[in-house]
Amino acid sequence: MSRVSATEFKNNIGAFSDAAMHEPVIITNHQRDRLVLMSAEEYRRLTNVPDTPPDDRKRLIRERANYHRDTIIELAQR
């Protein structure tokens, strides 16, 4: 897994986007992990979200948000 600063990522977005097709790229800010860039295929594999039409995706998002509703509310109140 590659680890790059946000500035490095910004200056070389094409190269890191290509790299993310093969392995996740961790983007740091002030030496802290902030984001992970990965291929859409890997994201779908990890989240079990099939390549679905937009209306179905909205339904899936609503279902998952409802499923995690209490956790989301608790985190929002922190």
C-alpha positions as CSV (number, residue, x, y, z in Angstrom):
1,M,0.0,0.0,0.0
2,S,1.4,3.4,-1.0
3,R,1.3,6.4,1.4
4,V,1.6,9.9,0.1
5,S,1.0,13.4,1.4
6,A,-2.0,15.4,0.2
7,T,0.4,17.8,-1.6
8,E,2.2,14.9,-3.4
9,F,-1.2,13.5,-4.4
10,K,-2.4,16.9,-5.7
11,N,0.8,17.3,-7.7
12,N,0.7,13.8,-9.2
13,I,-3.0,12.8,-9.2
14,G,-2.7,10.9,-12.5
15,A,0.1,8.7,-11.3
16,F,-1.5,7.9,-7.9
17,S,-4.9,7.3,-9.6
18,D,-3.2,4.7,-11.8
19,A,-1.5,3.2,-8.8
20,A,-4.8,3.0,-6.9
21,M,-6.1,0.6,-9.7
22,H,-3.6,-2.0,-8.3
23,E,-3.5,-1.2,-4.6
24,P,-5.0,1.3,-2.2
25,V,-3.2,4.6,-1.8
26,I,-3.3,6.3,1.6
27,I,-3.3,10.1,1.5
28,T,-2.0,11.8,4.5
29,N,-2.3,15.3,5.9
30,H,0.1,16.5,8.6
31,Q,1.5,12.9,8.8
32,R,-2.0,11.5,9.7
33,D,-3.9,9.1,7.5
34,R,-6.9,11.0,6.1
35,L,-8.1,9.3,2.9
36,V,-7.8,6.1,1.0
37,L,-8.0,6.0,-2.8
38,M,-8.9,2.7,-4.4
39,S,-10.4,1.4,-7.5
40,A,-14.2,1.4,-7.9
41,E,-14.0,-2.4,-8.3
42,E,-12.2,-2.8,-5.0
43,Y,-14.7,-0.5,-3.3
44,R,-17.7,-2.5,-4.6
45,R,-16.0,-5.7,-3.5
46,L,-15.4,-4.4,0.0
47,T,-18.9,-2.9,0.4
48,N,-20.8,-5.5,-1.5
49,V,-22.4,-2.8,-3.5
50,P,-23.1,-4.1,-7.0
51,D,-22.8,-1.9,-10.0
52,T,-26.4,-0.8,-9.9
53,P,-28.5,2.0,-11.6
54,P,-28.7,5.3,-9.6
55,D,-32.3,4.7,-8.3
56,D,-31.2,1.3,-6.9
57,R,-28.1,2.9,-5.3
58,K,-30.3,5.5,-3.6
59,R,-32.5,2.7,-2.2
60,L,-29.4,0.8,-1.0
61,I,-28.0,3.9,0.7
62,R,-31.3,4.6,2.4
63,E,-31.6,1.0,3.6
64,R,-28.0,1.0,4.9
65,A,-28.5,4.4,6.6
66,N,-31.7,3.2,8.3
67,Y,-29.8,0.1,9.4
68,H,-27.1,2.2,11.0
69,R,-29.4,5.1,12.0
70,D,-28.7,4.9,15.8
71,T,-24.9,4.8,15.2
72,I,-25.1,7.8,12.8
73,I,-27.1,9.8,15.3
74,E,-24.8,9.0,18.2
75,L,-21.7,10.0,16.1
76,A,-23.4,13.2,15.0
77,Q,-24.0,14.2,18.6
78,R,-20.4,13.9,19.6
